[in-house]
């Protein structure tokens, strides 16, 4: 079955960074065709984006409600199949809920919802409708992140003892609330967390994904550095995972000079591993009684999970857009397998979804509660 999946988009109008990233990711593997959209609350801007994408004006809608209702009325061969939602956090839940209730699968930017309660409600919607949902935790799409997960799961490092993960940025070192940070620092649109919701959730997801362990409690120090900012822009968290494994998470948006310096280290009794987004094709393994090794993307000795998510021969770098595209492709391959009555390959099923979204929202609410509490250590409850 080589037909492209018909994709619609809510959000992602003119000058919207993440909307453009989603569209590029959807095109890389030629699995999707964008057929409709409600790209902006301004119909004029929405039509502008639709025109740039070559979409018929009849399928550019003024609201997400119009998109879902009118697409549902079209013949099955023409209507949209998957709806990608790339709006600010407060506009995630209702469009996702309505899309699934009307028979459409959903791709959703993270964090999944505005609150943990909404995340739990969305899980019930998915359960009742049987629809699929992809949550775009981009960093899990990198081949060497997938390799790291497989190495930990194989037991090569021995019993895991320690996890360190960090995500420093510097773009909010100054007050930018009247520019690109408008909604990200507004509690009504972003939720109760700033840096911890925006990038802390990425670090948290990466730590659980690679280690294969769930956080059970945490102790957080949450800060707002820039005067008059309404949400946190900096923080550090002590983590306690299951099996008595400890960890440290740092996320800040006021590390002047840093871009997106994601880094994770996982240590076991026999050795450790280290991955940096700034050199995404490399995975460093360090051993207690042997020289360090560097695994490289595109090589024959990697697992099927890494190989499946690599497009180019070794030495040809792949990065953020390709990692994003891996999530889109795996989601598409699962949908196509289902349409053909087949069971998806295990590599296709390796994408973040509802459970990761719920745990991300639980992280946000627990970390903010701990940051405000004198008790500090707070049980991680869902």
N, C-alpha and C positions, 0 to 999 in steps of 0.2 A: 504494500500500500504506500504509494509515493505522493498522495495528495497532501498539500500543505494544510496545516491546521489554521482555521480562520480565527484571527486574533483581533480583539477590540481593546481599547485603552481608555481608562478614566483618569484624567489628569495628564500631565506631560505636555502642556501648551508651550507657547513661545518662551525661549530662554530657560526652560525647565531642565536642569542638568540630569536628574535621575530618569526622567522620561526618555530623553535621548539615549541614555545608556541601555535602558530596557529595549528600546527599538533596535539598537545595534545588536544587542545580544540575541534578539529574536531572529535576526537575519543571518547571522554568521553560518549557521548550519542548514539554512534553507528549509527549515521545518515549519515556518509560520508565514502567513500573509496577513498584514494588517488591513482589515476591511471596514472598520468603523471606529468611532471614538466620540467621547465627550471630553475634550482635551482641556477645557477651561470653563470657569463660571461665566465668562464672557463669550457669547456666541460668536462674536466677531473674531476673537482670538482663536477660538476653536476651529472656525472655518479657515483661518489662516494656516493653522497647523495641518488640517485635513488637506488643503490645497497643496501644501509643500510635500505631503506624503502621497499625493495622487489618489486620494479617496473621494468618491462621489459626494457632493454636497448633501444628497439625500440620506447619507449614512453618517453625517456629522451632526451630533445631537446637542441640544442646549443643556441637558442635564443627564446625569447617570440613570435616573429613573426612566427618562425617555428612551435612552439607549437600550436598556434591558427590556422594557415593555415592547418596543417596536421591533427589536431584533427577534424576540420570541415569536412574533407574528409571521415572520418570513418563512418560506419553505425551508425544510431542514438542510437541503443541499446548499442554500445560500447564507443561512444565518451564522452569526458568530458562534464559535465553540468555546473559546477561552477568553476571559476578560482579565486584563492586567490592570491593577489598581496602583497608581503611582502618585497618590495625593498625600498631603500632610496627615499625620497620625490620627487626628480626630475624624478624618473622613475615610478610614479604613473599614470599620465594622459594618456600617449600614450598606455600603455598596457590595461588600463581599457577601453579606448575608442575603441580600436581595438577588444577587447573581446566582448563588448556589440554589436558592429556593426556586429559581426559574429555570434550572436545568443547565447552568453553565459552570464549567470549571474555572478556577481563580488562580491568578498569580498576584501575590501581594507583597508590597515592600515592607520591610521591618522597621520598628517593632510592629507586631501583628495588629494590635488594637491600641486604644487609649488607656484601657484598664484591664486588670486581670479578670474581672467579672465579664467583660465583653469577650475576652479570649475564650473563657469557658463556655459562654453562650454560642460562640462561633463553632466550637467543637461539637456542640449538640446539633447545630444546623448541618454540619458536615455529616455527622452520624445519621441524621434523619433523611438527608437527601442523597447520600452516597457520592457526592461530588468530590473531585480532587482539588487540593490546594498546595501550591508551591509558595514557600516563604523565602524571599531572596536574601539569605545569609550568604553573601557572595564568597567569603573566604573559604567556605567548605567546598567550593568548586575548583580550587587549584589542584592540579594533579599531585603535587608533592605534599599537600595537606592530606589528601586521600591516602597517599603512601604512608604518611606518618600514622594515620589511624590504623592502617593494616599492620604496621610494624608493632604498634602497641598491642593490638589484639592478638598477634601471633605469639606474644610472650617473649620475644627476643630481648626486651629490656628487663625481663624479670618482673617481680611485683612492683607496681608503680608506687612511688613514695612522695613525689613533689611535682607540682605544676606551677609554672610562672607564665603569665600572659600579660602583655601590655599593648596599649593603643594610644600613643601620644600624637596629638595634632597641635598646631599653633595658630590656626586661622581665626580663633576667637580671642586672641590675646588682647585685642582692643575692642571697644564697643562697636558692634556692627549691627545693632538692633534695627536700624533704619534701612539696612541694605539686605544682604542675602540671609541674615540670621533672623529675619522678622518672625517667622512662625516657629523656628526651632527653639527660641528662647521665650515663647509665649505658652504658659501653662494650659491655656484653653485649647491650644492646637497641638502642642507637643506632649502634654501629659505632665506627670509630677516630676519627671527627671529631664535634665538637659543632656550633659555629656554622657551620663550613665545610660540614658535611654537611647541616645544616638549611636555612640560607639562602644559604650560599656557592654551593651547587649551582644555586639559582635565578638568582643573578647571573651565574654562568658560562654557564648555558643561554641566558639573555637576550642575553648578549654574542655568542655564536655564532649565535643565531637571527637577530638583526637584522643583524649584519655579514655573514652568509653565509660566514664564515671559520672555520677550525678552529684551535684552539690547538695549537702544536707543542712548546712547552716553557714552563716557568714557574719563578719564583723566589719563595718564600713566607717571610713572617715570621708565625709562628703563636704566639698568646699565650693563657694562661689567667690571667685577671685576678683573679677571685674566689677567695680562699683555699680550698683543699681540694676544689675542683671537679676532676673527673677528666678532663674533655674541654675542648678549646679553646672559648673564648667570644669570641675576637677575632682578627682577622688581616687582613693585606694581602698582595696577590700581584701581582708583575709578570708580565705575560703576553706571550708572543711568538706571534703568529698566523702562518699561512702568508702568503706574499707579503711577508714581512718587516714586517708590520704589528705595532705594539706596543700594549700596553694595560695598564691598572691596574684591579684588582678589590679592593674593600674590603667585608668583611662583619664585623659586630660585633653582639653582643647585650648589650653593656654601655655603649651610648651613652645615658646617662640622659636621659629625656625624649623620646626618639624612639619612634615607633610602628613603622610598616613603610614607611620612607621610601626606597623603591626608586627609583633614578634611573640613567639611562644617557645617555651622549653618544657620538656617532660622528662623526668628522671625516674629510673627504676633501680633495682638492686644491682643490675649488671651493667647498666649504661644509660645514656640519655640521648635525646634528639633535640634539634633546634631548627626552627624555620623562621625566615624573615620575608615579609612581603616585598622588600626592596630587592631581594634576589630570589624570586619565587620559584625558579627552576631548580634550586638547590635545597637539599635536606641533609643536614649534618648529623651524623651519628657519632657519639663519643662513648668509648668503652673503658671499663675499669681496668682491663688488663691487655689492651691492644690499641694500636694507633687509631685515630679518628678516621672516619670514612665520609665521603661526600657522595650522596646519591643524586643523580641528575635526571631531569625529566627527559622523556623521549628515548630512554635506553631500554635494552631488552630484559634487564634483570628486575624490572619493577613489577608490581602486582597488576592484575587485570583492572583494578579500579583506577589506578594511575594511568595505565595505558589507554583505557577507554576514554579518558578525559584529556588526552593529549592529541593535538592535531599535527604538530610539526616534528621533524627529526631533531635529535639532540643538538644543542648549540643554537637553535633558533628560538629565541625567547617568546614565551606566551605570558600574558599578564591578566590584568583586572577584567578587561572586556571578555576575554576568552573564558575566564573563570565564571563570569556572569552567564555567558552563553552555555556553559556546561550545565548549569541548573535548568535553563530553558530547554536544552536538548533532551536531558534525561526525563523531564516532565513530558515533553512531546512524545518520546519513545514509549513511555508508559501508557499514554492516552491511545497511541496507535496500536499498541499491543492489545489493549482492552477491546478496541473496535474490531480487531481481527480475532477476538476470542482466545488470545494467547496469554500466557503468564509472562510478565515482563522479566527480563534478565535482572539478576541481583544488582548489577552495576547501574541499571537504569533507575532502580528504586532508591538509589543513594542521593536523595535530595531532601532539604529541610521542609517540614510541613507543620501541621497543627500542633503537635506535641512540642516541637521546638519553639513555636510561637507562644504557647502557654508558659513554658519554662522561662522564656525571655521576659514575659510580663511579670511572672513571679519574682524573677531576679530584680527587676526595676522596683517593685513595691517593697520587697524585703530589704534591698540596699538603702532605699530612702528611709524606711522605718528605722533601720540600724543607725544610719547617719544622724538621725534626730534623737535617738534614744541614749540614755545614760547606761542602759544595760549592755549595749553594744552587740554581743553575740545573740543573733536572732535565728530561730529555726526556719529553714526553708520549707514553706508550706504551700501546697497547691490546692 
